[in-house]
Amino acid sequence: MVIWRLPKPDSERPHGYKYRLYYGRDGQRIVSYDNERGKGDHRHVHGVEEPYRLETVDRLIEDFLADVARKEVEDA
């Protein structure tokens, strides 16, 4: 997990954060959340990319860890 607080919000990151949360195994992405420039806030779960609405950093981490836990149960 890497989360940066930006000096000031911008049009692509109005919440003022840049982040990259990644969970993978054997070089394969299992779950990730990020907001790379040009794509905005989004997550990758089950090989599908979908929008994500960032509310708070604490909620971001909770949502990410919940997706990781669900994926681990599914793969067990």
mmCIF file of the N, C-alpha and C atoms, coordinates in Angstrom:
data_MODEL
# 
_entry.id   MODEL 
# 
loop_
_atom_site.group_PDB 
_atom_site.id 
_atom_site.type_symbol 
_atom_site.label_atom_id 
_atom_site.label_alt_id 
_atom_site.label_comp_id 
_atom_site.label_asym_id 
_atom_site.label_entity_id 
_atom_site.label_seq_id 
_atom_site.pdbx_PDB_ins_code 
_atom_site.Cartn_x 
_atom_site.Cartn_y 
_atom_site.Cartn_z 
_atom_site.occupancy 
_atom_site.B_iso_or_equiv 
_atom_site.pdbx_formal_charge 
_atom_site.auth_seq_id 
_atom_site.auth_comp_id 
_atom_site.auth_asym_id 
_atom_site.auth_atom_id 
_atom_site.pdbx_PDB_model_num 
ATOM 1   N N  . MET A 1 1  ? 0.839   -1.174  0.000   1.00 0.00 ? 1  MET A N  1 
ATOM 2   C CA . MET A 1 1  ? 0.000   0.000   0.000   1.00 0.00 ? 1  MET A CA 1 
ATOM 3   C C  . MET A 1 1  ? 0.885   1.239   0.000   1.00 0.00 ? 1  MET A C  1 
ATOM 4   N N  . VAL A 1 2  ? 0.593   2.142   -0.909  1.00 0.00 ? 2  VAL A N  1 
ATOM 5   C CA . VAL A 1 2  ? 1.277   3.424   -0.952  1.00 0.00 ? 2  VAL A CA 1 
ATOM 6   C C  . VAL A 1 2  ? 0.195   4.484   -1.131  1.00 0.00 ? 2  VAL A C  1 
ATOM 7   N N  . ILE A 1 3  ? 0.173   5.449   -0.225  1.00 0.00 ? 3  ILE A N  1 
ATOM 8   C CA . ILE A 1 3  ? -0.812  6.532   -0.290  1.00 0.00 ? 3  ILE A CA 1 
ATOM 9   C C  . ILE A 1 3  ? -0.071  7.839   -0.060  1.00 0.00 ? 3  ILE A C  1 
ATOM 10  N N  . TRP A 1 4  ? -0.207  8.751   -1.014  1.00 0.00 ? 4  TRP A N  1 
ATOM 11  C CA . TRP A 1 4  ? 0.416   10.057  -0.901  1.00 0.00 ? 4  TRP A CA 1 
ATOM 12  C C  . TRP A 1 4  ? -0.665  11.116  -0.693  1.00 0.00 ? 4  TRP A C  1 
ATOM 13  N N  . ARG A 1 5  ? -0.417  12.045  0.195   1.00 0.00 ? 5  ARG A N  1 
ATOM 14  C CA . ARG A 1 5  ? -1.265  13.231  0.296   1.00 0.00 ? 5  ARG A CA 1 
ATOM 15  C C  . ARG A 1 5  ? -0.635  14.275  -0.619  1.00 0.00 ? 5  ARG A C  1 
ATOM 16  N N  . LEU A 1 6  ? -1.386  14.739  -1.588  1.00 0.00 ? 6  LEU A N  1 
ATOM 17  C CA . LEU A 1 6  ? -0.871  15.713  -2.550  1.00 0.00 ? 6  LEU A CA 1 
ATOM 18  C C  . LEU A 1 6  ? -0.788  17.100  -1.919  1.00 0.00 ? 6  LEU A C  1 
ATOM 19  N N  . PRO A 1 7  ? 0.098   17.960  -2.434  1.00 0.00 ? 7  PRO A N  1 
ATOM 20  C CA . PRO A 1 7  ? 0.180   19.321  -1.904  1.00 0.00 ? 7  PRO A CA 1 
ATOM 21  C C  . PRO A 1 7  ? -1.158  20.059  -1.994  1.00 0.00 ? 7  PRO A C  1 
ATOM 22  N N  . LYS A 1 8  ? -1.905  19.736  -3.074  1.00 0.00 ? 8  LYS A N  1 
ATOM 23  C CA . LYS A 1 8  ? -3.244  20.316  -3.225  1.00 0.00 ? 8  LYS A CA 1 
ATOM 24  C C  . LYS A 1 8  ? -4.052  19.418  -4.159  1.00 0.00 ? 8  LYS A C  1 
ATOM 25  N N  . PRO A 1 9  ? -5.362  19.383  -3.981  1.00 0.00 ? 9  PRO A N  1 
ATOM 26  C CA . PRO A 1 9  ? -6.208  18.595  -4.888  1.00 0.00 ? 9  PRO A CA 1 
ATOM 27  C C  . PRO A 1 9  ? -6.096  19.130  -6.314  1.00 0.00 ? 9  PRO A C  1 
ATOM 28  N N  . ASP A 1 10 ? -6.395  18.270  -7.275  1.00 0.00 ? 10 ASP A N  1 
ATOM 29  C CA . ASP A 1 10 ? -6.440  18.706  -8.665  1.00 0.00 ? 10 ASP A CA 1 
ATOM 30  C C  . ASP A 1 10 ? -7.696  18.131  -9.315  1.00 0.00 ? 10 ASP A C  1 
ATOM 31  N N  . SER A 1 11 ? -7.858  18.383  -10.594 1.00 0.00 ? 11 SER A N  1 
ATOM 32  C CA . SER A 1 11 ? -9.091  17.958  -11.270 1.00 0.00 ? 11 SER A CA 1 
ATOM 33  C C  . SER A 1 11 ? -9.244  16.444  -11.318 1.00 0.00 ? 11 SER A C  1 
ATOM 34  N N  . GLU A 1 12 ? -8.140  15.713  -11.358 1.00 0.00 ? 12 GLU A N  1 
ATOM 35  C CA . GLU A 1 12 ? -8.213  14.250  -11.397 1.00 0.00 ? 12 GLU A CA 1 
ATOM 36  C C  . GLU A 1 12 ? -8.241  13.622  -10.014 1.00 0.00 ? 12 GLU A C  1 
ATOM 37  N N  . ARG A 1 13 ? -7.804  14.363  -9.034  1.00 0.00 ? 13 ARG A N  1 
ATOM 38  C CA . ARG A 1 13 ? -7.761  13.851  -7.651  1.00 0.00 ? 13 ARG A CA 1 
ATOM 39  C C  . ARG A 1 13 ? -8.305  14.921  -6.706  1.00 0.00 ? 13 ARG A C  1 
ATOM 40  N N  . PRO A 1 14 ? -9.611  15.190  -6.806  1.00 0.00 ? 14 PRO A N  1 
ATOM 41  C CA . PRO A 1 14 ? -10.208 16.263  -6.004  1.00 0.00 ? 14 PRO A CA 1 
ATOM 42  C C  . PRO A 1 14 ? -10.145 15.997  -4.500  1.00 0.00 ? 14 PRO A C  1 
ATOM 43  N N  . HIS A 1 15 ? -9.947  14.753  -4.114  1.00 0.00 ? 15 HIS A N  1 
ATOM 44  C CA . HIS A 1 15 ? -9.829  14.392  -2.695  1.00 0.00 ? 15 HIS A CA 1 
ATOM 45  C C  . HIS A 1 15 ? -8.424  14.666  -2.164  1.00 0.00 ? 15 HIS A C  1 
ATOM 46  N N  . GLY A 1 16 ? -7.467  14.920  -3.066  1.00 0.00 ? 16 GLY A N  1 
ATOM 47  C CA . GLY A 1 16 ? -6.115  15.274  -2.647  1.00 0.00 ? 16 GLY A CA 1 
ATOM 48  C C  . GLY A 1 16 ? -5.192  14.103  -2.359  1.00 0.00 ? 16 GLY A C  1 
ATOM 49  N N  . TYR A 1 17 ? -5.524  12.898  -2.836  1.00 0.00 ? 17 TYR A N  1 
ATOM 50  C CA . TYR A 1 17 ? -4.689  11.718  -2.592  1.00 0.00 ? 17 TYR A CA 1 
ATOM 51  C C  . TYR A 1 17 ? -4.331  11.012  -3.886  1.00 0.00 ? 17 TYR A C  1 
ATOM 52  N N  . LYS A 1 18 ? -3.142  10.476  -3.910  1.00 0.00 ? 18 LYS A N  1 
ATOM 53  C CA . LYS A 1 18 ? -2.695  9.560   -4.965  1.00 0.00 ? 18 LYS A CA 1 
ATOM 54  C C  . LYS A 1 18 ? -2.391  8.256   -4.237  1.00 0.00 ? 18 LYS A C  1 
ATOM 55  N N  . TYR A 1 19 ? -2.845  7.141   -4.796  1.00 0.00 ? 19 TYR A N  1 
ATOM 56  C CA . TYR A 1 19 ? -2.664  5.888   -4.075  1.00 0.00 ? 19 TYR A CA 1 
ATOM 57  C C  . TYR A 1 19 ? -2.484  4.701   -5.014  1.00 0.00 ? 19 TYR A C  1 
ATOM 58  N N  . ARG A 1 20 ? -1.893  3.651   -4.442  1.00 0.00 ? 20 ARG A N  1 
ATOM 59  C CA . ARG A 1 20 ? -1.692  2.389   -5.150  1.00 0.00 ? 20 ARG A CA 1 
ATOM 60  C C  . ARG A 1 20 ? -1.705  1.293   -4.078  1.00 0.00 ? 20 ARG A C  1 
ATOM 61  N N  . LEU A 1 21 ? -2.733  0.474   -4.093  1.00 0.00 ? 21 LEU A N  1 
ATOM 62  C CA . LEU A 1 21 ? -2.843  -0.647  -3.162  1.00 0.00 ? 21 LEU A CA 1 
ATOM 63  C C  . LEU A 1 21 ? -2.866  -1.904  -4.016  1.00 0.00 ? 21 LEU A C  1 
ATOM 64  N N  . TYR A 1 22 ? -1.989  -2.838  -3.733  1.00 0.00 ? 22 TYR A N  1 
ATOM 65  C CA . TYR A 1 22 ? -1.810  -4.001  -4.608  1.00 0.00 ? 22 TYR A CA 1 
ATOM 66  C C  . TYR A 1 22 ? -1.701  -5.268  -3.776  1.00 0.00 ? 22 TYR A C  1 
ATOM 67  N N  . TYR A 1 23 ? -2.411  -6.299  -4.233  1.00 0.00 ? 23 TYR A N  1 
ATOM 68  C CA . TYR A 1 23 ? -2.281  -7.627  -3.640  1.00 0.00 ? 23 TYR A CA 1 
ATOM 69  C C  . TYR A 1 23 ? -2.159  -8.607  -4.794  1.00 0.00 ? 23 TYR A C  1 
ATOM 70  N N  . GLY A 1 24 ? -1.083  -9.379  -4.804  1.00 0.00 ? 24 GLY A N  1 
ATOM 71  C CA . GLY A 1 24 ? -0.882  -10.341 -5.878  1.00 0.00 ? 24 GLY A CA 1 
ATOM 72  C C  . GLY A 1 24 ? -0.063  -11.526 -5.413  1.00 0.00 ? 24 GLY A C  1 
ATOM 73  N N  . ARG A 1 25 ? 0.033   -12.499 -6.298  1.00 0.00 ? 25 ARG A N  1 
ATOM 74  C CA . ARG A 1 25 ? 0.784   -13.714 -5.993  1.00 0.00 ? 25 ARG A CA 1 
ATOM 75  C C  . ARG A 1 25 ? 1.366   -14.258 -7.293  1.00 0.00 ? 25 ARG A C  1 
ATOM 76  N N  . ASP A 1 26 ? 2.604   -14.693 -7.229  1.00 0.00 ? 26 ASP A N  1 
ATOM 77  C CA . ASP A 1 26 ? 3.276   -15.285 -8.389  1.00 0.00 ? 26 ASP A CA 1 
ATOM 78  C C  . ASP A 1 26 ? 3.213   -14.371 -9.617  1.00 0.00 ? 26 ASP A C  1 
ATOM 79  N N  . GLY A 1 27 ? 3.379   -13.072 -9.385  1.00 0.00 ? 27 GLY A N  1 
ATOM 80  C CA . GLY A 1 27 ? 3.377   -12.113 -10.485 1.00 0.00 ? 27 GLY A CA 1 
ATOM 81  C C  . GLY A 1 27 ? 2.008   -11.790 -11.051 1.00 0.00 ? 27 GLY A C  1 
ATOM 82  N N  . GLN A 1 28 ? 0.966   -12.304 -10.442 1.00 0.00 ? 28 GLN A N  1 
ATOM 83  C CA . GLN A 1 28 ? -0.402  -12.069 -10.916 1.00 0.00 ? 28 GLN A CA 1 
ATOM 84  C C  . GLN A 1 28 ? -1.141  -11.120 -9.983  1.00 0.00 ? 28 GLN A C  1 
ATOM 85  N N  . ARG A 1 29 ? -1.764  -10.101 -10.545 1.00 0.00 ? 29 ARG A N  1 
ATOM 86  C CA . ARG A 1 29 ? -2.569  -9.186  -9.739  1.00 0.00 ? 29 ARG A CA 1 
ATOM 87  C C  . ARG A 1 29 ? -3.856  -9.896  -9.348  1.00 0.00 ? 29 ARG A C  1 
ATOM 88  N N  . ILE A 1 30 ? -4.179  -9.846  -8.074  1.00 0.00 ? 30 ILE A N  1 
ATOM 89  C CA . ILE A 1 30 ? -5.419  -10.428 -7.573  1.00 0.00 ? 30 ILE A CA 1 
ATOM 90  C C  . ILE A 1 30 ? -6.414  -9.317  -7.266  1.00 0.00 ? 30 ILE A C  1 
ATOM 91  N N  . VAL A 1 31 ? -5.963  -8.318  -6.518  1.00 0.00 ? 31 VAL A N  1 
ATOM 92  C CA . VAL A 1 31 ? -6.787  -7.151  -6.200  1.00 0.00 ? 31 VAL A CA 1 
ATOM 93  C C  . VAL A 1 31 ? -5.879  -5.934  -6.211  1.00 0.00 ? 31 VAL A C  1 
ATOM 94  N N  . SER A 1 32 ? -6.330  -4.847  -6.801  1.00 0.00 ? 32 SER A N  1 
ATOM 95  C CA . SER A 1 32 ? -5.593  -3.595  -6.681  1.00 0.00 ? 32 SER A CA 1 
ATOM 96  C C  . SER A 1 32 ? -6.551  -2.412  -6.787  1.00 0.00 ? 32 SER A C  1 
ATOM 97  N N  . TYR A 1 33 ? -6.180  -1.343  -6.120  1.00 0.00 ? 33 TYR A N  1 
ATOM 98  C CA . TYR A 1 33 ? -6.905  -0.075  -6.170  1.00 0.00 ? 33 TYR A CA 1 
ATOM 99  C C  . TYR A 1 33 ? -5.868  0.981   -6.534  1.00 0.00 ? 33 TYR A C  1 
ATOM 100 N N  . ASP A 1 34 ? -6.215  1.891   -7.432  1.00 0.00 ? 34 ASP A N  1 
ATOM 101 C CA . ASP A 1 34 ? -5.301  2.979   -7.758  1.00 0.00 ? 34 ASP A CA 1 
ATOM 102 C C  . ASP A 1 34 ? -6.045  4.108   -8.434  1.00 0.00 ? 34 ASP A C  1 
ATOM 103 N N  . ASN A 1 35 ? -5.332  5.185   -8.650  1.00 0.00 ? 35 ASN A N  1 
ATOM 104 C CA . ASN A 1 35 ? -5.914  6.330   -9.364  1.00 0.00 ? 35 ASN A CA 1 
ATOM 105 C C  . ASN A 1 35 ? -4.873  6.935   -10.298 1.00 0.00 ? 35 ASN A C  1 
ATOM 106 N N  . GLU A 1 36 ? -4.401  6.094   -11.196 1.00 0.00 ? 36 GLU A N  1 
ATOM 107 C CA . GLU A 1 36 ? -3.398  6.561   -12.147 1.00 0.00 ? 36 GLU A CA 1 
ATOM 108 C C  . GLU A 1 36 ? -3.987  7.664   -13.019 1.00 0.00 ? 36 GLU A C  1 
ATOM 109 N N  . ARG A 1 37 ? -3.134  8.580   -13.398 1.00 0.00 ? 37 ARG A N  1 
ATOM 110 C CA . ARG A 1 37 ? -3.571  9.726   -14.195 1.00 0.00 ? 37 ARG A CA 1 
ATOM 111 C C  . ARG A 1 37 ? -4.273  9.268   -15.470 1.00 0.00 ? 37 ARG A C  1 
ATOM 112 N N  . GLY A 1 38 ? -5.387  9.907   -15.762 1.00 0.00 ? 38 GLY A N  1 
ATOM 113 C CA . GLY A 1 38 ? -6.153  9.574   -16.954 1.00 0.00 ? 38 GLY A CA 1 
ATOM 114 C C  . GLY A 1 38 ? -7.225  8.528   -16.725 1.00 0.00 ? 38 GLY A C  1 
ATOM 115 N N  . LYS A 1 39 ? -7.195  7.834   -15.586 1.00 0.00 ? 39 LYS A N  1 
ATOM 116 C CA . LYS A 1 39 ? -8.185  6.796   -15.304 1.00 0.00 ? 39 LYS A CA 1 
ATOM 117 C C  . LYS A 1 39 ? -9.043  7.120   -14.093 1.00 0.00 ? 39 LYS A C  1 
ATOM 118 N N  . GLY A 1 40 ? -8.546  7.954   -13.208 1.00 0.00 ? 40 GLY A N  1 
ATOM 119 C CA . GLY A 1 40 ? -9.288  8.280   -11.996 1.00 0.00 ? 40 GLY A CA 1 
ATOM 120 C C  . GLY A 1 40 ? -9.281  7.133   -11.007 1.00 0.00 ? 40 GLY A C  1 
ATOM 121 N N  . ASP A 1 41 ? -10.079 7.254   -9.975  1.00 0.00 ? 41 ASP A N  1 
ATOM 122 C CA . ASP A 1 41 ? -10.163 6.240   -8.933  1.00 0.00 ? 41 ASP A CA 1 
ATOM 123 C C  . ASP A 1 41 ? -10.818 4.977   -9.495  1.00 0.00 ? 41 ASP A C  1 
ATOM 124 N N  . HIS A 1 42 ? -10.150 3.838   -9.308  1.00 0.00 ? 42 HIS A N  1 
ATOM 125 C CA . HIS A 1 42 ? -10.717 2.578   -9.789  1.00 0.00 ? 42 HIS A CA 1 
ATOM 126 C C  . HIS A 1 42 ? -10.074 1.407   -9.059  1.00 0.00 ? 42 HIS A C  1 
ATOM 127 N N  . ARG A 1 43 ? -10.679 0.246   -9.230  1.00 0.00 ? 43 ARG A N  1 
ATOM 128 C CA . ARG A 1 43 ? -10.148 -0.969  -8.622  1.00 0.00 ? 43 ARG A CA 1 
ATOM 129 C C  . ARG A 1 43 ? -10.165 -2.097  -9.638  1.00 0.00 ? 43 ARG A C  1 
ATOM 130 N N  . HIS A 1 44 ? -9.330  -3.088  -9.391  1.00 0.00 ? 44 HIS A N  1 
ATOM 131 C CA . HIS A 1 44 ? -9.260  -4.283  -10.221 1.00 0.00 ? 44 HIS A CA 1 
ATOM 132 C C  . HIS A 1 44 ? -9.550  -5.468  -9.306  1.00 0.00 ? 44 HIS A C  1 
ATOM 133 N N  . VAL A 1 45 ? -10.632 -6.180  -9.582  1.00 0.00 ? 45 VAL A N  1 
ATOM 134 C CA . VAL A 1 45 ? -11.003 -7.365  -8.804  1.00 0.00 ? 45 VAL A CA 1 
ATOM 135 C C  . VAL A 1 45 ? -11.532 -8.399  -9.782  1.00 0.00 ? 45 VAL A C  1 
ATOM 136 N N  . HIS A 1 46 ? -11.102 -9.634  -9.621  1.00 0.00 ? 46 HIS A N  1 
ATOM 137 C CA . HIS A 1 46 ? -11.556 -10.716 -10.518 1.00 0.00 ? 46 HIS A CA 1 
ATOM 138 C C  . HIS A 1 46 ? -11.213 -10.409 -11.973 1.00 0.00 ? 46 HIS A C  1 
ATOM 139 N N  . GLY A 1 47 ? -10.114 -9.698  -12.202 1.00 0.00 ? 47 GLY A N  1 
ATOM 140 C CA . GLY A 1 47 ? -9.705  -9.379  -13.566 1.00 0.00 ? 47 GLY A CA 1 
ATOM 141 C C  . GLY A 1 47 ? -10.534 -8.292  -14.228 1.00 0.00 ? 47 GLY A C  1 
ATOM 142 N N  . VAL A 1 48 ? -11.399 -7.640  -13.456 1.00 0.00 ? 48 VAL A N  1 
ATOM 143 C CA . VAL A 1 48 ? -12.275 -6.597  -13.998 1.00 0.00 ? 48 VAL A CA 1 
ATOM 144 C C  . VAL A 1 48 ? -11.892 -5.256  -13.384 1.00 0.00 ? 48 VAL A C  1 
ATOM 145 N N  . GLU A 1 49 ? -11.763 -4.244  -14.224 1.00 0.00 ? 49 GLU A N  1 
ATOM 146 C CA . GLU A 1 49 ? -11.512 -2.885  -13.750 1.00 0.00 ? 49 GLU A CA 1 
ATOM 147 C C  . GLU A 1 49 ? -12.839 -2.161  -13.648 1.00 0.00 ? 49 GLU A C  1 
ATOM 148 N N  . GLU A 1 50 ? -13.073 -1.505  -12.511 1.00 0.00 ? 50 GLU A N  1 
ATOM 149 C CA . GLU A 1 50 ? -14.321 -0.758  -12.333 1.00 0.00 ? 50 GLU A CA 1 
ATOM 150 C C  . GLU A 1 50 ? -14.058 0.503   -11.528 1.00 0.00 ? 50 GLU A C  1 
ATOM 151 N N  . PRO A 1 51 ? -14.894 1.518   -11.698 1.00 0.00 ? 51 PRO A N  1 
ATOM 152 C CA . PRO A 1 51 ? -14.714 2.759   -10.937 1.00 0.00 ? 51 PRO A CA 1 
ATOM 153 C C  . PRO A 1 51 ? -14.805 2.506   -9.436  1.00 0.00 ? 51 PRO A C  1 
ATOM 154 N N  . TYR A 1 52 ? -14.133 3.348   -8.679  1.00 0.00 ? 52 TYR A N  1 
ATOM 155 C CA . TYR A 1 52 ? -14.182 3.292   -7.222  1.00 0.00 ? 52 TYR A CA 1 
ATOM 156 C C  . TYR A 1 52 ? -14.361 4.719   -6.722  1.00 0.00 ? 52 TYR A C  1 
ATOM 157 N N  . ARG A 1 53 ? -15.215 4.907   -5.746  1.00 0.00 ? 53 ARG A N  1 
ATOM 158 C CA . ARG A 1 53 ? -15.438 6.232   -5.173  1.00 0.00 ? 53 ARG A CA 1 
ATOM 159 C C  . ARG A 1 53 ? -14.692 6.337   -3.848  1.00 0.00 ? 53 ARG A C  1 
ATOM 160 N N  . LEU A 1 54 ? -13.656 7.153   -3.826  1.00 0.00 ? 54 LEU A N  1 
ATOM 161 C CA . LEU A 1 54 ? -12.870 7.346   -2.605  1.00 0.00 ? 54 LEU A CA 1 
ATOM 162 C C  . LEU A 1 54 ? -13.625 8.283   -1.678  1.00 0.00 ? 54 LEU A C  1 
ATOM 163 N N  . GLU A 1 55 ? -13.926 7.789   -0.472  1.00 0.00 ? 55 GLU A N  1 
ATOM 164 C CA . GLU A 1 55 ? -14.599 8.606   0.539   1.00 0.00 ? 55 GLU A CA 1 
ATOM 165 C C  . GLU A 1 55 ? -13.592 9.100   1.569   1.00 0.00 ? 55 GLU A C  1 
ATOM 166 N N  . THR A 1 56 ? -12.850 8.165   2.164   1.00 0.00 ? 56 THR A N  1 
ATOM 167 C CA . THR A 1 56 ? -11.794 8.496   3.128   1.00 0.00 ? 56 THR A CA 1 
ATOM 168 C C  . THR A 1 56 ? -10.662 7.492   2.936   1.00 0.00 ? 56 THR A C  1 
ATOM 169 N N  . VAL A 1 57 ? -9.483  7.828   3.434   1.00 0.00 ? 57 VAL A N  1 
ATOM 170 C CA . VAL A 1 57 ? -8.355  6.903   3.348   1.00 0.00 ? 57 VAL A CA 1 
ATOM 171 C C  . VAL A 1 57 ? -8.649  5.651   4.178   1.00 0.00 ? 57 VAL A C  1 
ATOM 172 N N  . ASP A 1 58 ? -9.232  5.816   5.358   1.00 0.00 ? 58 ASP A N  1 
ATOM 173 C CA . ASP A 1 58 ? -9.564  4.652   6.181   1.00 0.00 ? 58 ASP A CA 1 
ATOM 174 C C  . ASP A 1 58 ? -10.514 3.717   5.448   1.00 0.00 ? 58 ASP A C  1 
ATOM 175 N N  . ARG A 1 59 ? -11.517 4.275   4.783   1.00 0.00 ? 59 ARG A N  1 
ATOM 176 C CA . ARG A 1 59 ? -12.481 3.457   4.037   1.00 0.00 ? 59 ARG A CA 1 
ATOM 177 C C  . ARG A 1 59 ? -11.812 2.788   2.844   1.00 0.00 ? 59 ARG A C  1 
ATOM 178 N N  . LEU A 1 60 ? -10.906 3.483   2.172   1.00 0.00 ? 60 LEU A N  1 
ATOM 179 C CA . LEU A 1 60 ? -10.154 2.910   1.064   1.00 0.00 ? 60 LEU A CA 1 
ATOM 180 C C  . LEU A 1 60 ? -9.430  1.647   1.526   1.00 0.00 ? 60 LEU A C  1 
ATOM 181 N N  . ILE A 1 61 ? -8.732  1.729   2.638   1.00 0.00 ? 61 ILE A N  1 
ATOM 182 C CA . ILE A 1 61 ? -7.990  0.583   3.162   1.00 0.00 ? 61 ILE A CA 1 
ATOM 183 C C  . ILE A 1 61 ? -8.943  -0.534  3.574   1.00 0.00 ? 61 ILE A C  1 
ATOM 184 N N  . GLU A 1 62 ? -10.045 -0.192  4.228   1.00 0.00 ? 62 GLU A N  1 
ATOM 185 C CA . GLU A 1 62 ? -11.042 -1.198  4.624   1.00 0.00 ? 62 GLU A CA 1 
ATOM 186 C C  . GLU A 1 62 ? -11.607 -1.919  3.405   1.00 0.00 ? 62 GLU A C  1 
ATOM 187 N N  . ASP A 1 63 ? -11.983 -1.170  2.376   1.00 0.00 ? 63 ASP A N  1 
ATOM 188 C CA . ASP A 1 63 ? -12.551 -1.773  1.163   1.00 0.00 ? 63 ASP A CA 1 
ATOM 189 C C  . ASP A 1 63 ? -11.539 -2.688  0.485   1.00 0.00 ? 63 ASP A C  1 
ATOM 190 N N  . PHE A 1 64 ? -10.297 -2.232  0.390   1.00 0.00 ? 64 PHE A N  1 
ATOM 191 C CA . PHE A 1 64 ? -9.244  -3.033  -0.223  1.00 0.00 ? 64 PHE A CA 1 
ATOM 192 C C  . PHE A 1 64 ? -9.047  -4.342  0.545   1.00 0.00 ? 64 PHE A C  1 
ATOM 193 N N  . LEU A 1 65 ? -8.896  -4.245  1.856   1.00 0.00 ? 65 LEU A N  1 
ATOM 194 C CA . LEU A 1 65 ? -8.677  -5.453  2.660   1.00 0.00 ? 65 LEU A CA 1 
ATOM 195 C C  . LEU A 1 65 ? -9.880  -6.397  2.608   1.00 0.00 ? 65 LEU A C  1 
ATOM 196 N N  . ALA A 1 66 ? -11.085 -5.854  2.534   1.00 0.00 ? 66 ALA A N  1 
ATOM 197 C CA . ALA A 1 66 ? -12.281 -6.691  2.418   1.00 0.00 ? 66 ALA A CA 1 
ATOM 198 C C  . ALA A 1 66 ? -12.284 -7.439  1.082   1.00 0.00 ? 66 ALA A C  1 
ATOM 199 N N  . ASP A 1 67 ? -11.898 -6.771  -0.005  1.00 0.00 ? 67 ASP A N  1 
ATOM 200 C CA . ASP A 1 67 ? -11.821 -7.447  -1.306  1.00 0.00 ? 67 ASP A CA 1 
ATOM 201 C C  . ASP A 1 67 ? -10.747 -8.532  -1.291  1.00 0.00 ? 67 ASP A C  1 
ATOM 202 N N  . VAL A 1 68 ? -9.616  -8.265  -0.649  1.00 0.00 ? 68 VAL A N  1 
ATOM 203 C CA . VAL A 1 68 ? -8.559  -9.270  -0.546  1.00 0.00 ? 68 VAL A CA 1 
ATOM 204 C C  . VAL A 1 68 ? -9.078  -10.480 0.229   1.00 0.00 ? 68 VAL A C  1 
ATOM 205 N N  . ALA A 1 69 ? -9.741  -10.251 1.347   1.00 0.00 ? 69 ALA A N  1 
ATOM 206 C CA . ALA A 1 69 ? -10.264 -11.343 2.168   1.00 0.00 ? 69 ALA A CA 1 
ATOM 207 C C  . ALA A 1 69 ? -11.292 -12.170 1.391   1.00 0.00 ? 69 ALA A C  1 
ATOM 208 N N  . ARG A 1 70 ? -12.201 -11.488 0.672   1.00 0.00 ? 70 ARG A N  1 
ATOM 209 C CA . ARG A 1 70 ? -13.207 -12.208 -0.141  1.00 0.00 ? 70 ARG A CA 1 
ATOM 210 C C  . ARG A 1 70 ? -12.531 -13.058 -1.210  1.00 0.00 ? 70 ARG A C  1 
ATOM 211 N N  . LYS A 1 71 ? -11.528 -12.508 -1.866  1.00 0.00 ? 71 LYS A N  1 
ATOM 212 C CA . LYS A 1 71 ? -10.830 -13.240 -2.925  1.00 0.00 ? 71 LYS A CA 1 
ATOM 213 C C  . LYS A 1 71 ? -10.106 -14.455 -2.352  1.00 0.00 ? 71 LYS A C  1 
ATOM 214 N N  . GLU A 1 72 ? -9.518  -14.323 -1.171  1.00 0.00 ? 72 GLU A N  1 
ATOM 215 C CA . GLU A 1 72 ? -8.839  -15.433 -0.552  1.00 0.00 ? 72 GLU A CA 1 
ATOM 216 C C  . GLU A 1 72 ? -9.826  -16.558 -0.211  1.00 0.00 ? 72 GLU A C  1 
ATOM 217 N N  . VAL A 1 73 ? -11.010 -16.209 0.273   1.00 0.00 ? 73 VAL A N  1 
ATOM 218 C CA . VAL A 1 73 ? -12.030 -17.218 0.593   1.00 0.00 ? 73 VAL A CA 1 
ATOM 219 C C  . VAL A 1 73 ? -12.482 -17.917 -0.684  1.00 0.00 ? 73 VAL A C  1 
ATOM 220 N N  . GLU A 1 74 ? -12.688 -17.158 -1.757  1.00 0.00 ? 74 GLU A N  1 
ATOM 221 C CA . GLU A 1 74 ? -13.119 -17.736 -3.031  1.00 0.00 ? 74 GLU A CA 1 
ATOM 222 C C  . GLU A 1 74 ? -12.073 -18.697 -3.588  1.00 0.00 ? 74 GLU A C  1 
ATOM 223 N N  . ASP A 1 75 ? -10.808 -18.368 -3.405  1.00 0.00 ? 75 ASP A N  1 
ATOM 224 C CA . ASP A 1 75 ? -9.738  -19.180 -3.968  1.00 0.00 ? 75 ASP A CA 1 
ATOM 225 C C  . ASP A 1 75 ? -9.351  -20.365 -3.091  1.00 0.00 ? 75 ASP A C  1 
ATOM 226 N N  . ALA A 1 76 ? -9.895  -20.419 -1.876  1.00 0.00 ? 76 ALA A N  1 
ATOM 227 C CA . ALA A 1 76 ? -9.540  -21.500 -0.945  1.00 0.00 ? 76 ALA A CA 1 
ATOM 228 C C  . ALA A 1 76 ? -10.175 -22.828 -1.349  1.00 0.00 ? 76 ALA A C  1 
# 
